[in-house]
Amino acid sequence: MSTAPQLVVHHDKELMAQAAAARLITKIVDAQASRGYASVVLTGGRNGNGLLAALSSAPARDAIDWGRLDLWWGDERFLPEGDPERNVTQAREALLDSVPLDPHRVHAMPASDGPYGKDADAAAEAYAGELAKASGPENHGTVPTFDVLMLGVGPDTHVASLFPELPAVRETERMVVGVHGAPKPPPTRITLTLPAIRAAREVWLLAAGEDKATAAAIALSGAGEIQAPAAGAYGRSRTLWLLDAAAASQLPRSLYPPASP
Ligand SMILES: O=C1O[C@H](COP(=O)(O)O)[C@@H](O)[C@H](O)[C@H]1O
């Protein structure tokens, strides 16, 4: 069952990143208070890294019990360990290296010089196995019920490494797949699929900047998920689009009415 998207539009991308970071802190602290731990899926890209950087400089970040936080990734660029273009490398720089995480709870996707060598499909299968191991009877299948899963939105409406019309976005069985021939470099990637994304309690789509305006308008105007993968990303209990005014500038007025005078 899909949840109708809710929209929050901030003045600019800096404010959006700060507000999203504050929202994430509250979610994590609440989940830890009620269950003992929290699980979050990170995204790569400018907006995801902007949020992590904002979280890093938010004084309230110390409210999080970092040792009881599980981190997963929505996708990864299949490159050697430590490559500056890897999403995990960028996340480490923006935040992860400066907080006391439990390394056993940081579930980076495999690198192209790791145990699976250049075989992105085998690496994807291994990540699916790691997710399945972390999924208990209280979850709904072979993927944990993440508290929050974040996704950047590409100008072509891609989310994670689910690009329009490529086989990965059509996947209905597997939770993680290898991606070959991605239109955005690098061509080889690993990604959660739409069924895995939809296992999350809350899915947050982050879109800031003019170059995201068309993508946001298309995805929020009833487009199909094969042509516009962002349209197929929703959470079990909430789907939240966090935008700045530039990214919201082409939304239909019924979704984003002009501000009151
Ligand atoms: O390559 C990727 O791009 C998307 C969007 O990134 P952005 O810089 O246009 O915001 C990102 O969400 C994804 O994780 C990443 O691998």
The ligand as an SDF file (V2000), in Angstrom:
LIG
                    3D

 16 16  0  0  0  0  0  0  0  0999 V2000
   24.8040    8.9370   -7.8900 O   0  0  0  0  0  0  0  0  0  0  0  0
   23.9700    9.1680   -7.0350 C   0  0  0  0  0  0  0  0  0  0  0  0
   23.0910   10.1970   -7.2420 O   0  0  0  0  0  0  0  0  0  0  0  0
   21.8980   10.3660   -6.4830 C   0  0  0  0  0  0  0  0  0  0  0  0
   21.4760   11.8330   -6.5740 C   0  0  0  0  0  0  0  0  0  0  0  0
   22.5860   12.6530   -6.2880 O   0  0  0  0  0  0  0  0  0  0  0  0
   22.5560   14.2380   -6.4020 P   0  0  0  0  0  0  0  0  0  0  0  0
   23.9710   14.6850   -6.2020 O   0  0  0  0  0  0  0  0  0  0  0  0
   21.9950   14.5930   -7.7380 O   0  0  0  0  0  0  0  0  0  0  0  0
   21.6550   14.7220   -5.2750 O   0  0  0  0  0  0  0  0  0  0  0  0
   22.0940    9.8600   -5.0680 C   0  0  0  0  0  0  0  0  0  0  0  0
   20.8800    9.9040   -4.3930 O   0  0  0  0  0  0  0  0  0  0  0  0
   22.6760    8.4520   -5.0980 C   0  0  0  0  0  0  0  0  0  0  0  0
   22.7910    7.9320   -3.7900 O   0  0  0  0  0  0  0  0  0  0  0  0
   24.0110    8.4920   -5.7340 C   0  0  0  0  0  0  0  0  0  0  0  0
   24.6400    7.2280   -5.8230 O   0  0  0  0  0  0  0  0  0  0  0  0
  1  2  2  0
  2  3  1  0
  2 15  1  0
  3  4  1  0
  4  5  1  0
  4 11  1  0
  5  6  1  0
  6  7  1  0
  7  8  2  0
  7  9  1  0
  7 10  1  0
 11 12  1  0
 11 13  1  0
 13 14  1  0
 13 15  1  0
 15 16  1  0
M  END
$$$$
